[in-house]
Amino acid sequence: MAKVLIIEDDDVIAQGMARHLQAAGFDAVGVANGETGLARLRFEHPDVCVLDLMLPGLTGVDLYTAAVMKRPELASRFVFISGGSFAAGTLEFFDRVRNPVLRKPMSPTELRDVLRQVVSSAQRGPGG
């Protein structure tokens, strides 16, 4: 069972995504801020992390950067989500990383499919 960490500042959305993914066979948990998400990433080993880019305080880009600095193996295990428009700095960030980006609201099927692809790719290892 793939472990999924959802970092989404709207706790209702985070918990709803977690429940949906649990029903689809994932071991999913949601947290409602970047600081808590980063703390969990220091000690937990999710197969994939769903990260909202528009977080108050610690932004999604900053969280990703900090997490990958400590644990480089996590770099390809992030799926980014956002409901807002992207700032220029965020677009530059996307040019540097090749992770999937989903716009909210995304369909449950779309989310599940992308997570399964990321998990499958991580299990195959570098070079897939």
C-alpha positions as CSV (number, residue, x, y, z in Angstrom):
1,M,0.0,0.0,0.0
2,A,1.6,3.3,-1.1
3,K,2.0,6.0,1.5
4,V,0.8,9.4,0.6
5,L,1.4,12.7,2.5
6,I,-1.0,15.5,1.5
7,I,0.1,19.0,2.4
8,E,-2.8,21.3,1.8
9,D,-3.7,24.4,3.8
10,D,-7.5,23.8,3.5
11,D,-7.9,21.1,6.1
12,V,-11.3,20.1,4.7
13,I,-9.7,19.5,1.3
14,A,-6.7,17.7,2.8
15,Q,-8.9,15.3,4.8
16,G,-11.3,14.8,1.9
17,M,-8.4,13.9,-0.4
18,A,-7.0,11.5,2.3
19,R,-10.3,9.8,2.7
20,H,-10.8,9.4,-1.0
21,L,-7.3,8.0,-1.5
22,Q,-7.7,5.6,1.5
23,A,-10.9,4.3,-0.2
24,A,-8.8,3.8,-3.4
25,G,-6.2,1.7,-1.5
26,F,-3.6,4.3,-0.5
27,D,-2.3,4.8,3.0
28,A,-3.0,8.6,3.0
29,V,-2.8,11.3,5.6
30,G,-3.4,15.1,5.2
31,V,-1.8,18.0,7.1
32,A,-2.9,21.6,6.9
33,N,0.3,23.6,6.8
34,G,3.8,23.5,5.4
35,E,5.6,23.5,8.7
36,T,3.9,20.3,9.8
37,G,4.4,18.7,6.4
38,L,8.1,19.5,6.4
39,A,8.4,18.1,10.0
40,R,6.7,14.8,8.9
41,L,9.0,14.5,5.8
42,R,12.0,14.6,8.1
43,F,11.0,11.4,9.8
44,E,8.5,9.6,7.5
45,H,9.0,8.0,4.2
46,P,6.0,8.6,1.9
47,D,6.0,7.1,-1.5
48,V,4.5,10.3,-2.8
49,C,3.7,13.8,-1.4
50,V,0.9,15.9,-2.7
51,L,1.9,19.5,-2.1
52,D,-0.2,22.6,-2.5
53,L,2.0,25.4,-3.8
54,M,-0.1,28.2,-2.3
55,L,0.5,27.6,1.4
56,P,0.6,30.5,3.9
57,G,3.9,30.9,5.7
58,L,6.2,28.2,4.3
59,T,5.3,28.1,0.6
60,G,5.1,24.9,-1.4
61,V,8.3,25.8,-3.4
62,D,10.2,26.5,-0.1
63,L,8.9,23.3,1.5
64,Y,10.0,21.3,-1.6
65,T,13.4,22.9,-1.6
66,A,14.0,22.3,2.1
67,A,12.8,18.7,2.0
68,V,14.9,17.8,-1.1
69,M,17.9,19.5,0.5
70,K,17.7,17.1,3.4
71,R,16.4,14.1,1.5
72,P,17.3,14.3,-2.2
73,E,15.5,11.0,-2.9
74,L,12.2,12.7,-2.4
75,A,12.6,15.1,-5.4
76,S,10.7,13.0,-7.9
77,R,8.0,11.9,-5.3
78,F,6.2,15.3,-5.2
79,V,2.9,16.1,-7.1
80,F,2.1,19.8,-7.0
81,I,-1.4,21.1,-6.8
82,S,-2.7,24.7,-7.0
83,G,-6.0,26.4,-7.5
84,G,-4.5,29.8,-8.2
85,S,-2.5,31.4,-10.9
86,F,1.2,30.9,-10.9
87,A,3.7,33.7,-10.1
88,A,6.7,34.1,-12.3
89,G,9.0,32.5,-9.7
90,T,6.7,29.5,-9.6
91,L,6.8,29.1,-13.4
92,E,10.6,29.2,-13.2
93,F,10.5,26.5,-10.5
94,F,8.5,24.3,-12.9
95,D,11.2,24.8,-15.5
96,R,13.7,23.3,-13.1
97,V,11.6,20.3,-11.9
98,R,9.7,17.7,-13.9
99,N,7.1,16.8,-11.3
100,P,3.4,16.6,-12.2
101,V,1.3,19.6,-11.6
102,L,-2.5,19.4,-11.1
103,R,-4.8,22.3,-11.0
104,K,-7.6,22.4,-8.5
105,P,-10.2,21.2,-8.7
106,M,-8.8,18.0,-10.1
107,S,-10.9,14.9,-10.6
108,P,-10.4,12.0,-8.2
109,T,-9.5,9.8,-11.1
110,E,-6.9,12.2,-12.3
111,L,-5.3,12.4,-8.8
112,R,-5.3,8.6,-8.4
113,D,-3.7,8.1,-11.8
114,V,-0.9,10.6,-11.3
115,L,-0.1,9.2,-7.8
116,R,0.0,5.7,-9.2
117,Q,2.4,6.8,-11.9
118,V,4.7,8.6,-9.4
119,V,4.7,5.5,-7.1
120,S,5.4,3.2,-10.0
121,S,8.3,5.4,-11.2
122,A,9.8,5.6,-7.7
123,Q,9.6,1.8,-7.4
124,R,11.5,1.4,-10.7
125,G,14.2,3.7,-9.4
126,P,16.3,6.2,-11.3
127,G,16.2,6.0,-15.0
128,G,12.8,4.1,-14.7
